[in-house]
Amino acid sequence: MKKQLLPVIMTLAFVTTGCRQTSEFAITDLHVHLKGNFTIEDAIRKSEAENIQYGIAVNCGLGFPVHNDSQIDSFLVIMNDYPQFYVGMQAEGREWVDLFSKESIEKFDYVFTDAMTFTDEKGRRNRIWLPEETFIDNEEEFMDYLVKSLITILNTEPVDIYVNATFLPEQMADRYDHFWTEKRMNEVINALRSNNIALEINNRYEIPSADFIKRAKKAGVRFTVGTNNADENFSGAKYALYMIKECNLTEGDFWLPVKKERR
């Protein structure tokens, strides 16, 4: 990933306005997890304090807390008591489509995934946020396969949002613009548009780049805001707010799910 260096004037603006969002329209963070010491009660307080609506997402997939239909139902029973939140499914790995029934998947308000887990041409399962589980023999070939895998995901998996968008492994992250070429960006954007999948602007990793977002906007792709917090140590939506200004995004450029009725 590429860290975007915010201008000093924007940094000062965020300091003087505190954590409350300052967009001209309401911000909804659809990628919030109950992790670390961050509880549902904390989510209520933080959402209200920062004036940002939340979508609470649970990790669903092989080796994750939720890996069958009954566990989905158990999670949703808990969330029934908190109707102020959207409820999302984070689909993990490529096996998720075989682990859960269509009926259970559709109980969520929305479903999202990323391309951070895939099996390469040599049969190695890559989890590219973990250096020890990322196998890069040739960087350009790795990047081509990553993009190819992502496009397959967007074309075949029933998701609403592509999250952690354009994430790169640690050893490649400082050369974001080199690897995310115009051709690669356009291939992904075309797949997003063709499948009506929204693109997340991620606050934690500060991705995608402004160039990627502007290209996606021009193509008619819609956006969401997400953080993907690992614990309670997150606040605001600074990167998303900056990109909204930088890329001239309006409320109409954003996608929101419809809350399902839950008993």
N, C-alpha and C positions, 0 to 999 in steps of 0.2 A: 504494500500500500504506500501511498505517497502522502506525506504530511503536508497539508497546505499551510503556508505561512500567512497568517492573518495580518493585515495592515495594522499599524499601531492604533490608528483612529478607531478601528472596529474593536480592538481589544479594550480600549478605554471606554467605549460605549457599553460593552458588556459589563465592565466593572461598575460603572456608574448606575446602570439599570438593575444590577443584582441578577438573580437567577431567573426572574420572570421573563417569559418570552415576549419579544417586541415586534413580532410580525404583524402585518396589517390584517391577517386572518388567523383563525385558531389553529394551533399546532397540535397534532396527534402523533405520539410516539408509539408505533405499533410493534416495537421490538424491545419490550421490557421483560426481564426475567426475575422471578423470585429466587435469587441466588445469594450466597454468602449470608450476611446478616440482614438482607433486604426482605422484609415480610410484606404480606398483603396490607397490613396496617400502615407500614412505612410508605407503600405505594399510594395509599389514599392521601396521606399527609403531603407527600412530595408532589403529587399531581395537582392538588389544590394550591399548594404554596407557589408552584411555578406556573400555574395556569396552563398546564399541558395535559391533555387527555391521554390516557394510556391504553395500549393493548397489551394484555398479559399473555405471554407465549410460553408454551411448555415444549421441551425438547422431546421429540418422538422418533425413535429409530433404534437400530441395533446397538446394544450397549448403553442405551440412554434410559433415564428413569421411567419413561413410558414406552413400552414396546409391544403392547397388544390392546385390543379393543376394550377390555374390561378396565384397564388402567386409564384409558381415555375417559370412560364414564366416571371413574372415581375422581379424576381431576375436575371434570365439568360439574359434578355435584358440589364441590367446594366453591367453584366460581359462581354457582347459582345465587349465592348470597351477596354477590358484588356486581350488580347489574350496571354500575357506572363504567365498568371496564369492557372493552372489546376482549374477546378471547381467541387467541391464535395458536395454530399448530406450526411448530418449526420442524419441518420434515428433514431428518438427518440421514446422510448416506444415500446410496442409491437403492438400498434394499427396502426402504420404507413403504414403497408402493405395494410390496407383497406382504407386509406385516399387518396392515390395517385394512378393514373393509371400507368400501365406498361409503356406506351408511355412517360409519363412525367418523370418517374424514369430514363428511358434510355437516357434522354437528358443530364444527368450529365456525366462527365468523369469517375466518380467512386462513389460508395456508401459505407458508413461504418456505423457500429453501435457498441454498447457495451452491457454489461449485467447489467447496473446500474439501469435499470427500469424493474421491473417484478412484477407479482401478485403472492403472495404466496398461500400456501394450504388453508389458512383461508380466502382467497379473499381480502387480504390487498395489495394495490398497494405500493410497495416499491420503493423509489428513494434513493439509498444507499449512495449517496454523501451528503444527508441531514439527520443528526441524528434524527430529529423529524419525518421523514418519513421512517425510517428504523426500522423494527420490528423483534427483535431477542429474541426468547423465549429460544432457546438452540443453542449455537454457532456452534456445530458440525452439527446439523440438518439443521441450516441455511446455512452452507457452502455446505452441500450436495445438498440442493435445489438450491442454486446459481449455482453450477456446472451443475446440471441437466437442469436448465433453459437456461444456456449458450449453452449447447450442442444442445438443441432444437432450439435455435436461429440460430446456425451455420448450422444446418441440414435443416432448413426450410425457412429462410429469404434470399432474393436475394442480398447479400452484397459481396463486394470485400475485405474488411478489417475489422478485429476485433480490435477496438481501446480501449483506457483506459484499456488495457488488464491486467487481474488479479487484478483489483481494489478491495479493501476491505473496509468495513465500518470503520469509525473512531475507534470504540471500539476494533476492531480486527486487525487493520493495523500494530500495533507494533509486531505482531506475525505472520507475513507473511509466514515464512518458516514452521511454525507449521500447518497452515491451507492449504497451497499449498503443499500437500504431493505428493510423486512420482505418486501415483495412480491418483490423481486428475489432475496433470499436464499432464500425458499421455493420459487421457480421452479427455481433451481439444485439445491437439496436434493432436490426431488421427482424431478428427472432423474437425480441420483446414485443415489437409492434405487431407482428403476424399472429402472435398468440395472446395478445391483449394482456400482457403481464406487466405489472408496475415495477419501477426501479427504485430501490431504497437509497436514500441519501443517509449515510451512516455517520453518526456523531462520534463513535468510539474510534473508528479507524480513519475518519476523515476522507472517505471515498464515496462515490467516484470523483474524478477531477471535474473542474468546471467545464473543460472542453468536452468531456464525455456527456455531462448533463446538458449542455447547450445543444449538442448533436441529437441527443435523445428527445429533447423538447421540440426541436425542429421537425423531427420525424413523427411527432404526435404521441410519443410514449408519455404515460403519466407516472407520477412519483409518489413515494411515501417517505415519512421520516422514521428513522429507527436508531436505536443506540446499541443493543446487544450487550447490556451491562453484565459484568462478571460478578458484581457484588453491589453493595449500597453506595459505592463511591462514584456517582455520576450525578450530573445536574444539567438542567437546561437543554437546549438543542443548538448549541453555538454554531457548529459546522453547518447544519441545515439552514439556520437563519442567515448565515453568511452566504451560502449558495443561493438562497432565495433572492437575495439582493443582487449578487454577482451575476446570476443567470436570468434575472427578470422573471422569476416564476410567480404565477398568480394562484389564487385558490383553485381556479379551474384546471390547473396543471396537476393537481393532486387527486389521488384515488383514496377512497375510504370504503371499508366494508359495510355491510348491513348487519346489524346485530340479530342473531337468531333468537327465537323464543326458546327458553330453557326452563325446564321444570325443576 
